[in-house]
Amino acid sequence: MSRVFLLALALVTGAAHAAVSVETRALTLADNATAVDVYAPAASPRGLAVIAHGFTRSRGRHVVLAARLAEVGFLVAVPDLPHWARHDANADAIVALVDAMAAERGLDALPVVLIGTSAGGLASLLATDRVPRLALWVGLDPVDALRQSRDAARNLRAPAVVLRAPNGVCNVGGSARQIAAWLPNRRLEQRVDGASHCDFEDTTNWRCESICGAADAARQALIVEATVKAAREAVPD
């Protein structure tokens, strides 16, 4: 049975925000059973947002971003991606999730925002050409070690935002720069000075920080708010 509860969330600034409902669902996406957290806004949604986590990570790494997007009116779905390194198969799961949420919630006329961190940035980009009504793709320090994203990036017609850390081992020497270079002109690329790869998770942990560098609450908040701002501009009220 699904778990439903209300989260009253405050940002790191201390400002109070409206409660959003959060439901954890067991879904089968592209023939793979997985868990999905669905964050619903208080009013009718302005659009659907899907957040894809990074390599070996989980849906729990984007709690703050998902809640903030729901607070500004998006229905937000955050899955546990079913595969560690099969990025094309994770893209299939993202496409299936968009279709499932649109059909189940009656959102098949609303715009869609795809967001992905690290390897989830690659998987979400590979999904873009099969997602109808795509309004925006956001890559949060996306990683593409084998240049799998080249064709998808070059063919992307929706606006795109790439937020990236300085070059490092965990982002494969800054592969986000190459992804951004392949994108058409409707894009914004921004380097977050001093950021580690873990700053692009809003709820990170010691395992990421021990490998990829310490996270900083101020940088995490900046990345969350830049992502929310881009989504709101792509999908106006």
Secondary structure, DSSP 8 states (H G I E B T S, - for coil): --EEEEE--B-TT--B---EEEEEEEEEETTEEEEEEEEE-SSS-SEEEEEE--TT--GGGGHHHHHHHHHTTEEEEEE--S-SS-HHHHHHHHHHHHHHHHHHHT-TTS-EEEEEETHHHHHHHHHGGG-TTEEEEEEES---TT-TTHHHHHH--S-EEEEE-SS-TTTTTTHHHHHHHHS-SSEEEEE-TT--GGGGSSS--HHHHHHH----HHHHHHHHHHHHHHHHHHS--
